[in-house]
Amino acid sequence: MNDSRIAEGISIYTTSLVFLFNMSRFFYELVRYGKENEKK
């Protein structure tokens, strides 16, 4: 296995991790916003 393929795999892995993190944070904000609206 050559280095360029390993580096490519790592970058794809990191990108997907960041994407998942952003999505989960977005859903967390969405749920929190919905709960605040229910209280009013």
Biopython code that builds the backbone (N, CA, C, O; Angstrom):
import numpy as np
from Bio.PDB.StructureBuilder import StructureBuilder

atoms = [
    (1, "MET", "N", (0.857, -1.200, 0.000)),
    (1, "MET", "CA", (0.000, 0.000, 0.000)),
    (1, "MET", "C", (0.890, 1.247, 0.000)),
    (1, "MET", "O", (1.755, 1.403, 0.862)),
    (2, "ASN", "N", (0.669, 2.119, -0.967)),
    (2, "ASN", "CA", (1.536, 3.298, -1.067)),
    (2, "ASN", "C", (1.001, 4.464, -0.240)),
    (2, "ASN", "O", (-0.166, 4.484, 0.151)),
    (3, "ASP", "N", (1.876, 5.433, 0.019)),
    (3, "ASP", "CA", (1.544, 6.521, 0.944)),
    (3, "ASP", "C", (0.394, 7.396, 0.446)),
    (3, "ASP", "O", (-0.420, 7.859, 1.245)),
    (4, "SER", "N", (0.321, 7.625, -0.858)),
    (4, "SER", "CA", (-0.721, 8.515, -1.376)),
    (4, "SER", "C", (-2.115, 7.946, -1.108)),
    (4, "SER", "O", (-3.048, 8.690, -0.807)),
    (5, "ARG", "N", (-2.249, 6.614, -1.219)),
    (5, "ARG", "CA", (-3.562, 6.011, -0.947)),
    (5, "ARG", "C", (-3.902, 6.099, 0.529)),
    (5, "ARG", "O", (-5.062, 6.309, 0.886)),
    (6, "ILE", "N", (-2.904, 5.940, 1.396)),
    (6, "ILE", "CA", (-3.134, 6.060, 2.839)),
    (6, "ILE", "C", (-3.551, 7.489, 3.178)),
    (6, "ILE", "O", (-4.496, 7.705, 3.935)),
    (7, "ALA", "N", (-2.836, 8.460, 2.610)),
    (7, "ALA", "CA", (-3.160, 9.867, 2.870)),
    (7, "ALA", "C", (-4.564, 10.194, 2.372)),
    (7, "ALA", "O", (-5.306, 10.930, 3.023)),
    (8, "GLU", "N", (-4.923, 9.646, 1.219)),
    (8, "GLU", "CA", (-6.258, 9.888, 0.666)),
    (8, "GLU", "C", (-7.322, 9.304, 1.586)),
    (8, "GLU", "O", (-8.348, 9.936, 1.839)),
    (9, "GLY", "N", (-7.074, 8.099, 2.082)),
    (9, "GLY", "CA", (-8.022, 7.467, 2.997)),
    (9, "GLY", "C", (-8.181, 8.250, 4.282)),
    (9, "GLY", "O", (-9.289, 8.388, 4.802)),
    (10, "ILE", "N", (-7.062, 8.767, 4.798)),
    (10, "ILE", "CA", (-7.113, 9.549, 6.041)),
    (10, "ILE", "C", (-7.904, 10.832, 5.819)),
    (10, "ILE", "O", (-8.707, 11.218, 6.668)),
    (11, "SER", "N", (-7.687, 11.498, 4.684)),
    (11, "SER", "CA", (-8.397, 12.752, 4.424)),
    (11, "SER", "C", (-9.894, 12.508, 4.273)),
    (11, "SER", "O", (-10.705, 13.300, 4.753)),
    (12, "ILE", "N", (-10.265, 11.408, 3.603)),
    (12, "ILE", "CA", (-11.687, 11.064, 3.461)),
    (12, "ILE", "C", (-12.286, 10.756, 4.833)),
    (12, "ILE", "O", (-13.398, 11.183, 5.142)),
    (13, "TYR", "N", (-11.541, 10.013, 5.654)),
    (13, "TYR", "CA", (-11.996, 9.657, 6.990)),
    (13, "TYR", "C", (-12.201, 10.903, 7.843)),
    (13, "TYR", "O", (-13.206, 11.030, 8.544)),
    (14, "THR", "N", (-11.230, 11.829, 7.776)),
    (14, "THR", "CA", (-11.322, 13.065, 8.554)),
    (14, "THR", "C", (-12.499, 13.912, 8.087)),
    (14, "THR", "O", (-13.229, 14.479, 8.899)),
    (15, "THR", "N", (-12.676, 13.993, 6.765)),
    (15, "THR", "CA", (-13.778, 14.789, 6.217)),
    (15, "THR", "C", (-15.126, 14.247, 6.678)),
    (15, "THR", "O", (-16.019, 15.011, 7.042)),
    (16, "SER", "N", (-15.266, 12.918, 6.658)),
    (16, "SER", "CA", (-16.535, 12.320, 7.076)),
    (16, "SER", "C", (-16.759, 12.508, 8.570)),
    (16, "SER", "O", (-17.893, 12.691, 9.012)),
    (17, "LEU", "N", (-15.672, 12.462, 9.356)),
    (17, "LEU", "CA", (-15.795, 12.696, 10.797)),
    (17, "LEU", "C", (-16.285, 14.110, 11.062)),
    (17, "LEU", "O", (-17.197, 14.316, 11.862)),
    (18, "VAL", "N", (-15.677, 15.089, 10.386)),
    (18, "VAL", "CA", (-16.073, 16.488, 10.562)),
    (18, "VAL", "C", (-17.519, 16.684, 10.124)),
    (18, "VAL", "O", (-18.281, 17.401, 10.773)),
    (19, "PHE", "N", (-17.895, 16.038, 9.013)),
    (19, "PHE", "CA", (-19.263, 16.140, 8.508)),
    (19, "PHE", "C", (-20.252, 15.583, 9.527)),
    (19, "PHE", "O", (-21.276, 16.206, 9.807)),
    (20, "LEU", "N", (-19.945, 14.407, 10.083)),
    (20, "LEU", "CA", (-20.824, 13.794, 11.082)),
    (20, "LEU", "C", (-20.932, 14.672, 12.321)),
    (20, "LEU", "O", (-22.013, 14.824, 12.890)),
    (21, "PHE", "N", (-19.798, 15.254, 12.739)),
    (21, "PHE", "CA", (-19.788, 16.125, 13.916)),
    (21, "PHE", "C", (-20.674, 17.341, 13.684)),
    (21, "PHE", "O", (-21.450, 17.722, 14.561)),
    (22, "ASN", "N", (-20.564, 17.954, 12.506)),
    (22, "ASN", "CA", (-21.376, 19.128, 12.190)),
    (22, "ASN", "C", (-22.855, 18.770, 12.121)),
    (22, "ASN", "O", (-23.698, 19.541, 12.579)),
    (23, "MET", "N", (-23.178, 17.614, 11.555)),
    (23, "MET", "CA", (-24.568, 17.190, 11.460)),
    (23, "MET", "C", (-25.171, 16.962, 12.840)),
    (23, "MET", "O", (-26.297, 17.382, 13.108)),
    (24, "SER", "N", (-24.416, 16.292, 13.723)),
    (24, "SER", "CA", (-24.929, 16.021, 15.067)),
    (24, "SER", "C", (-25.119, 17.321, 15.837)),
    (24, "SER", "O", (-26.077, 17.459, 16.598)),
    (25, "ARG", "N", (-24.203, 18.285, 15.641)),
    (25, "ARG", "CA", (-24.337, 19.568, 16.324)),
    (25, "ARG", "C", (-25.554, 20.315, 15.792)),
    (25, "ARG", "O", (-26.267, 20.968, 16.553)),
    (26, "PHE", "N", (-25.792, 20.218, 14.482)),
    (26, "PHE", "CA", (-26.950, 20.863, 13.864)),
    (26, "PHE", "C", (-28.252, 20.286, 14.413)),
    (26, "PHE", "O", (-29.177, 21.028, 14.744)),
    (27, "PHE", "N", (-28.319, 18.951, 14.509)),
    (27, "PHE", "CA", (-29.521, 18.312, 15.050)),
    (27, "PHE", "C", (-29.719, 18.667, 16.521)),
    (27, "PHE", "O", (-30.852, 18.852, 16.966)),
    (28, "TYR", "N", (-28.620, 18.765, 17.283)),
    (28, "TYR", "CA", (-28.707, 19.145, 18.696)),
    (28, "TYR", "C", (-29.304, 20.538, 18.833)),
    (28, "TYR", "O", (-30.179, 20.760, 19.670)),
    (29, "GLU", "N", (-28.827, 21.490, 18.004)),
    (29, "GLU", "CA", (-29.369, 22.852, 18.040)),
    (29, "GLU", "C", (-30.843, 22.845, 17.638)),
    (29, "GLU", "O", (-31.650, 23.574, 18.215)),
    (30, "LEU", "N", (-31.194, 22.018, 16.646)),
    (30, "LEU", "CA", (-32.571, 21.935, 16.170)),
    (30, "LEU", "C", (-33.492, 21.439, 17.282)),
    (30, "LEU", "O", (-34.561, 22.008, 17.505)),
    (31, "VAL", "N", (-33.077, 20.375, 17.983)),
    (31, "VAL", "CA", (-33.876, 19.810, 19.074)),
    (31, "VAL", "C", (-34.001, 20.820, 20.208)),
    (31, "VAL", "O", (-35.081, 20.983, 20.776)),
    (32, "ARG", "N", (-32.899, 21.502, 20.546)),
    (32, "ARG", "CA", (-32.922, 22.487, 21.622)),
    (32, "ARG", "C", (-33.858, 23.634, 21.265)),
    (32, "ARG", "O", (-34.600, 24.120, 22.119)),
    (33, "TYR", "N", (-33.827, 24.069, 20.007)),
    (33, "TYR", "CA", (-34.695, 25.146, 19.539)),
    (33, "TYR", "C", (-36.163, 24.732, 19.631)),
    (33, "TYR", "O", (-37.015, 25.519, 20.041)),
    (34, "GLY", "N", (-36.448, 23.487, 19.244)),
    (34, "GLY", "CA", (-37.811, 22.981, 19.316)),
    (34, "GLY", "C", (-38.319, 22.917, 20.748)),
    (34, "GLY", "O", (-39.474, 23.249, 21.015)),
    (35, "LYS", "N", (-37.454, 22.486, 21.678)),
    (35, "LYS", "CA", (-37.856, 22.399, 23.082)),
    (35, "LYS", "C", (-38.132, 23.786, 23.657)),
    (35, "LYS", "O", (-39.052, 23.952, 24.457)),
    (36, "GLU", "N", (-37.336, 24.787, 23.254)),
    (36, "GLU", "CA", (-37.551, 26.149, 23.738)),
    (36, "GLU", "C", (-38.879, 26.696, 23.233)),
    (36, "GLU", "O", (-39.562, 27.430, 23.947)),
    (37, "ASN", "N", (-39.246, 26.342, 22.006)),
    (37, "ASN", "CA", (-40.512, 26.821, 21.446)),
    (37, "ASN", "C", (-41.703, 26.168, 22.131)),
    (37, "ASN", "O", (-42.761, 26.785, 22.246)),
    (38, "GLU", "N", (-41.547, 24.922, 22.591)),
    (38, "GLU", "CA", (-42.641, 24.236, 23.277)),
    (38, "GLU", "C", (-42.963, 24.903, 24.609)),
    (38, "GLU", "O", (-44.123, 24.936, 25.021)),
    (39, "LYS", "N", (-41.946, 25.434, 25.285)),
    (39, "LYS", "CA", (-42.153, 26.047, 26.601)),
    (39, "LYS", "C", (-43.020, 27.297, 26.520)),
    (39, "LYS", "O", (-43.782, 27.585, 27.443)),
    (40, "LYS", "N", (-42.910, 28.050, 25.409)),
    (40, "LYS", "CA", (-43.642, 29.317, 25.298)),
    (40, "LYS", "C", (-45.157, 29.116, 25.210)),
    (40, "LYS", "O", (-45.904, 30.090, 25.113)),
]
sb = StructureBuilder()
sb.init_structure("model")
sb.init_model(0)
sb.init_chain("A")
sb.init_seg("    ")
for serial, (resi, resn, name, xyz) in enumerate(atoms, 1):
    if name == "N":
        sb.init_residue(resn, " ", resi, " ")
    sb.init_atom(name, np.array(xyz, "f"), 0.0, 1.0, " ", f" {name:<3s}", serial, name[0])
structure = sb.get_structure()
